[in-house]
Structure formats: structure tokens, C-alpha cells
């Protein structure tokens, strides 16, 4: 879809939309909506705005080969790992939602 240059990207469920996502400028989403929220954190471009996408969408993150800083993935603030050059990370709905 695009290359994000900025401080990060929040991917939130509707239940998580009123926490960190909201403080970064994302939308408040009703909890029974079947969607994901994508909200850039301090993007370096005005063209990347918060998005709400269908729940069945697979979001794939990839660190490009660009000699910029490292890219990290943080899962709910608990688990954190670094994406290596050209490594991809896919996010999709679980077969066992809570």
C-alpha cells in the first residue's frame, strides 16, 4: 500500500481504539465493528492518515532496505523484536478471538 516514514504504526482492534490509538490521532471505533485501525505515529508525510480496514485484511509489515534506523515490533507493550532488512511480519485475525 505505502511506505511509512515516521515514528511507528499502531494497529488496534476496536476495543483498543480508545487508548494509545486515540492519543495518536486515530478514530474511536464502536466495539462491535469488525475492523482494525491503522494509525501512523508522527508520520513524516501528511498523506498517510489513520485508516479503518476490514477485519479479514492481512496487514504485512516489511522493513525496506534503506539504510535508515532499525524497525521494531512491539506487541501490546510486552513482547518486542527487531525486524531485519526485508523481513516481513503479517497480522491477521485469530481463529480464536476473545
C-alpha positions in Angstrom: 0.0 0.0 0.0 2.7 2.5 1.0 6.0 3.1 2.7 5.6 4.8 6.1 8.4 7.1 7.2 7.7 8.2 10.8 8.0 7.0 14.4 5.7 4.0 14.0 2.4 2.5 13.2 -0.4 1.4 15.7 -2.6 -1.5 14.7 -5.5 -1.7 17.0 -8.8 -3.5 17.4 -12.0 -1.6 18.1 -11.6 -2.3 21.9 -8.0 -0.8 21.8 -9.1 2.2 19.7 -9.6 4.5 22.8 -6.2 4.1 24.3 -2.8 4.7 22.6 -4.5 4.7 19.2 -6.8 7.7 20.1 -3.9 9.6 21.6 -2.0 9.3 18.3 -5.0 10.8 16.4 -6.8 7.6 15.5 -10.5 7.1 15.4 -12.8 5.8 18.2 -14.4 2.7 16.9 -17.6 1.0 18.3 -16.5 -2.3 19.9 -18.9 -4.5 17.8 -17.4 -3.3 14.5 -15.4 -6.0 12.7 -12.3 -3.9 11.7 -8.7 -3.0 12.5 -7.4 0.5 13.0 -4.1 1.6 11.4 -2.7 4.8 12.8 0.7 6.3 12.0 2.7 7.7 14.9 4.3 11.1 13.9 4.4 10.4 10.1 6.8 12.5 8.1 4.1 13.0 5.4 0.6 14.4 5.6 -0.5 11.8 3.0 -0.6 8.8 5.5 -3.7 9.3 7.6 -5.4 6.9 10.0 -7.3 4.0 8.3 -10.0 1.6 9.3 -9.9 -1.6 7.4 -12.0 -4.8 7.3 -11.1 -7.4 9.9 -10.4 -10.1 7.2 -7.5 -8.0 5.8 -4.0 -9.3 6.3 -1.6 -6.5 7.2 2.0 -7.2 6.2 4.8 -5.1 7.5 8.3 -5.1 5.9 11.4 -3.2 6.7 12.8 -1.9 3.4 16.4 -1.9 2.6 17.0 1.8 3.0 20.0 2.2 5.5 17.7 4.0 7.9 17.2 3.2 11.6 16.1 -0.2 12.8 12.4 -1.2 12.8 10.9 -2.8 16.0 7.6 -4.6 16.5 6.0 -4.3 20.0 3.1 -6.5 20.8 0.9 -4.7 23.4 4.0 -3.3 25.0 5.1 -6.7 26.3 6.9 -8.6 23.5 9.4 -6.7 21.3 11.6 -7.8 18.5 13.6 -6.2 15.7 12.7 -6.6 12.0 15.7 -7.3 9.9 16.2 -6.0 6.3 13.5 -7.4 4.0 11.9 -9.4 6.9 8.1 -9.4 6.9 5.6 -9.6 9.7 1.9 -10.4 9.0 -1.0 -9.5 11.2 -4.4 -11.2 10.7 -7.5 -12.1 12.7 -7.2 -15.0 15.1 -9.2 -18.2 14.6 -10.0 -17.8 18.4 -11.0 -14.2 19.1 -11.6 -13.1 22.6 
